[in-house]
Amino acid sequence: MVYKSAGFLDRAEEALLEGVRLFPGESYFYYEIAKIYKNSGRIEESVEFLEKAVALKKEFEDELLYTKLYLANFYIEKGRTDKAFKIIRKIHSPLPTPFFYYVISKLYYYVGETEKGYSKALQGMRLSPKHMQPFLEIIEEFEGLNEEKLRDIINKTELNPVIGLKLVQLLINENRKDEALKLLEELNEKFPVDSEVKEIYLKILWEIGRKKQVVDEIEKFLKLLKEKKKAFKCENCGFETDTFDWICPKCRNWETLEINCENR
Ligand SMILES: [Zn+2]
């Protein structure tokens, strides 16, 4: 159970199910029950009730689509790619959303179709570079992220701290400090309050003896830090968190958590 007040939820569920019995043509009851199930991890049942809601009222279609994707993602993680494919195939008019590309990409990777998995991941990252992190995790798990791969992704999407620092780390490990520094300068310029970029940038500057520059950078950074926010922000309710999720933990909206632009 996600909610602490499980007793209240049980009663709410009961009351809504009673509503369905009394008014079987009222879409609202199915939709509200589906929401309770979704929020308590009963995703299969949630989809079932959303389908009934959509049959009565089209406006719940997006919610149904996202919940289906959520269910497919759940099945993939349980090793049930057959069930996930079944869900994906039945989606007739998919919204081109990052979450859709994420699930498709993951599904292809899990069944060994690496090229298709990669191509879908690129589509998703291009569509929304702010959602790059979960895609990179999948690519790393199945293909690894060597230099060639990282550069390919940057060329086909964009340079940001999430992927830029992976490449920096790789260059440092290979003792290619000049190249790492060049990339860090670019990242530091573009993302002046990213603390990870700053930390590694200063460390390299220090190591190569540019100590005066380190002091100047720290002073600049401290000023900017006062305004720093958390890594992700919900574009709907403004909730801020450092942990990414496809669903906002506060307002339960889909895909509204984005990299917090106030930090960039
Ligand atoms: Zn929210």
Boltz pocket constraint, residues with backbone or C-beta under 6 A from the ligand:
constraints:
  - pocket:
      binder: B
      contacts: [[A, 234], [A, 235], [A, 236], [A, 237], [A, 238], [A, 239], [A, 248], [A, 249], [A, 250], [A, 251], [A, 252], [A, 253], [A, 256]]
      max_distance: 6.0
